[in-house]
């Protein structure tokens, strides 16, 4: 689903190769699969790494051929940037000699034959991803600190206003507390007579 696809790119730096599985019997979803595959292949951490496009459910009657899938996914557009393999098979039939097992074996052999260069690239990408994560964390921490300071400043300003308002209230006399000074000076003065 879409939620899991959103985190795919977080793992690209860690991989030596990738497998993209397509339902070969669901041609209505080929445009979506094409878009996702091309987006993944355009990511800097996947460019040039071995990629297996696996046409799954090839045992079903509506499954397209490898050639039809190649055209539907526009794999020719990816040949310059990706090292593609395409295979057909069925995940149900994972037995010796099936397309799935043979394709995965071939992909693993490709990774093994280029192990040193792929490993160096993966290590470099992992270090870069780790540094980017550290920078993002520091930026987030700085933003949160700015928000905290701004909130505290607003609170201090509100406290100052409240305190200033209380002081102003204390200095303004209430009418019922005021007595005329001349009445207070006379010894037998009565209020309200």
C-alpha positions in Angstrom: 0.0 0.0 0.0 0.8 3.7 -0.1 1.9 3.9 3.5 4.7 1.3 3.0 5.8 2.7 -0.3 6.4 6.0 1.4 9.3 4.5 3.4 10.9 2.5 0.6 13.5 5.2 -0.1 14.7 5.1 3.5 16.2 1.7 2.8 17.7 2.3 -0.7 21.1 3.3 0.8 21.3 -0.1 2.6 20.7 -2.3 -0.5 23.2 -4.0 -2.8 20.4 -4.8 -5.3 16.6 -4.6 -5.5 13.7 -6.7 -6.5 10.5 -5.1 -7.9 7.6 -7.5 -8.0 4.8 -6.9 -10.5 1.5 -8.9 -10.7 1.8 -10.0 -14.3 -1.9 -10.9 -14.4 -3.2 -7.5 -13.4 -2.5 -5.3 -16.4 -4.8 -2.5 -15.1 -2.2 -1.8 -12.5 0.8 -1.7 -14.9 0.7 2.2 -15.1 0.9 2.4 -11.3 3.7 -0.2 -11.2 5.6 1.7 -14.0 5.4 5.0 -12.1 6.6 3.4 -8.9 9.4 1.5 -10.6 10.6 4.6 -12.5 10.5 6.7 -9.3 12.5 4.1 -7.4 15.1 3.7 -10.2 15.5 7.5 -10.3 16.6 7.6 -6.7 20.3 8.3 -6.4 20.9 5.3 -4.1 19.5 2.8 -6.6 20.9 4.1 -9.8 23.3 1.6 -11.3 22.6 -1.1 -8.8 21.3 -4.5 -10.0 17.5 -4.6 -10.3 15.3 -7.7 -10.8 11.8 -7.0 -12.2 9.9 -10.1 -11.3 6.6 -10.8 -13.1 4.8 -12.7 -10.4 1.6 -14.9 -11.0 2.9 -15.8 -14.4 1.0 -19.1 -14.0 -2.4 -17.4 -14.3 -4.3 -17.2 -17.6 -4.3 -13.4 -17.8 -0.6 -13.0 -17.2 1.3 -11.1 -19.9 4.5 -12.2 -21.5 7.9 -10.9 -20.5 8.0 -8.8 -23.7 4.6 -7.3 -23.0 5.6 -6.5 -19.4 8.9 -4.9 -20.7 6.9 -2.6 -22.9 4.1 -1.9 -20.4 6.7 -0.8 -17.8 8.8 1.1 -20.3 11.9 -0.8 -19.1 13.8 0.4 -22.2 13.8 3.9 -20.6 15.7 2.5 -17.6 18.4 0.6 -19.4 20.9 3.4 -19.3 20.7 4.0 -15.6 19.8 0.6 -14.2 21.2 -2.9 -14.6 17.9 -4.7 -15.2 17.0 -8.3 -15.2 13.4 -9.5 -15.9 12.0 -12.8 -14.9 8.7 -14.5 -14.7 7.4 -17.0 -12.3 5.0 -17.7 -9.4 5.8 -17.2 -5.8 3.6 -20.3 -5.2 6.0 -22.5 -7.2 9.3 -21.8 -5.4 11.0 -25.0 -6.4 14.3 -25.8 -8.1 14.4 -24.5 -11.6 11.5 -22.1 -11.5 11.8 -18.6 -12.9 11.7 -17.0 -9.5 14.4 -19.1 -7.9 16.6 -18.9 -11.0 16.2 -15.1 -11.2 17.0 -14.6 -7.5 20.1 -16.9 -7.9 21.3 -14.9 -10.8 20.8 -11.6 -9.0 22.7 -12.9 -6.0 25.5 -14.0 -8.3 25.6 -10.5 -9.8 25.9 -9.0 -6.3 28.6 -11.5 -5.3 30.6 -10.8 -8.4 30.5 -7.0 -7.7 30.6 -7.4 -4.0 33.6 -5.1 -3.3 32.3 -2.1 -5.4 28.7 -2.6 -4.3 29.8 -2.8 -0.6 31.9 0.4 -0.9 28.9 2.2 -2.4 26.5 0.9 0.2 28.8 2.0 3.0 29.3 5.4 1.5 25.5 5.8 1.0 24.8 4.6 4.6 27.3 7.1 6.0 25.7 9.9 3.9 22.2 8.8 5.0 23.3 8.8 8.6 24.8 12.3 8.3 21.6 13.6 6.7 19.6 12.1 9.5 21.8 13.7 12.1 21.5 17.1 10.3 17.7 16.7 10.2 17.6 15.8 13.9 19.7 18.9 14.8 17.5 21.1 12.6 14.4 19.7 14.2 15.9 20.2 17.7 16.7 23.9 16.8 13.2 24.5 15.5 11.7 23.0 18.7 14.0 25.2 20.8 12.9 28.3 18.8 9.3 27.4 19.4 9.9 26.8 23.1 11.6 30.2 23.4 8.8 32.0 21.5 6.2 30.3 23.7 8.1 31.3 26.8 8.4 34.9 25.6 4.6 35.0 25.0 4.0 33.7 28.5 6.4 36.2 30.0 4.7 39.0 28.1 1.2 37.8 29.3 2.6 37.7 32.9 3.9 41.3 32.5 0.6 42.5 31.2 -1.3 40.8 34.0 1.0 42.2 36.6 0.8 45.7 35.1 -3.0 45.4 35.0 -3.1 44.3 38.7 -0.8 47.2 39.7 -3.1 49.6 37.8 -6.2 48.2 39.6 -4.6 48.7 43.0 -3.7 52.4 42.3 -7.3 53.3 41.1 -9.5 54.1 44.1 -13.0 52.6 44.3 -15.8 55.1 45.0 -17.1 53.2 48.0 -13.7 53.4 49.8 -13.3 57.1 49.3 -14.2 59.4 52.2 -14.1 63.2 52.0 -10.9 64.4 53.9 -12.8 67.2 55.6 -15.2 64.8 57.2 -12.3 62.8 58.6 -10.7 65.8 60.2 -13.7 66.7 62.4 -14.0 64.7 65.6 -17.8 64.2 65.6 -18.4 63.9 61.9 -21.0 61.5 60.7 -21.3 60.2 57.2 -24.7 60.3 55.6 -26.5 62.7 58.0 
